[in-house]
Structure formats: C-alpha cells, structure tokens
Amino acid sequence: MSIPERRQSRVSPRARLRPGYLGHYPELLPDRWYPLDITVQPASVYVWLNTPHGALRVQRTDLDIQAGL
C-alpha cells in the first residue's frame, strides 16, 4: 500500500495589525490576516496590504507578518 502523495499548498505572505495599533488604521479589523503585497522591498519602512477598501500602506513595524509557505 502506497502512502498518498501530499499536495503542498502555497500560501501568500500575509499580515495583521499588532495589538494597540488599531486606532491608527480604522479600515483594518482586529485579528484579521490580510494579503501582503510581495513586491515591497525588504528594507522598506512601509508595506501594502490588500484590503476590502483597496490597497492600504501600513508601517511594517505595526504588523505581524507571516511569510508564504
């Protein structure tokens, strides 16, 4: 009996606001992960989140970021 092949899904990078920063970004919901625009340079201070309101520029230090798998 062979072991079924596991499909590895690729997940895009995503980000959510860190606690305490919600007042700075009223468009973003707490504890919600948003797709992160991966075209941003690694040394950039800001990143772009894709939200229901459109692309939103957010300071990188205000976010928890999960890299894509």
Rosetta blueprint (number, residue, H / E / L):
1 M L
2 S L
3 I L
4 P L
5 E L
6 R L
7 R L
8 Q L
9 S L
10 R L
11 V L
12 S L
13 P L
14 R E
15 A E
16 R E
17 L E
18 R L
19 P L
20 G L
21 Y L
22 L H
23 G H
24 H H
25 Y L
26 P L
27 E L
28 L L
29 L L
30 P L
31 D L
32 R L
33 W L
34 Y E
35 P E
36 L E
37 D L
38 I L
39 T L
40 V L
41 Q L
42 P L
43 A L
44 S L
45 V L
46 Y E
47 V E
48 W E
49 L E
50 N E
51 T E
52 P L
53 H L
54 G E
55 A E
56 L E
57 R E
58 V E
59 Q E
60 R H
61 T H
62 D H
63 L E
64 D E
65 I E
66 Q E
67 A L
68 G L
69 L L
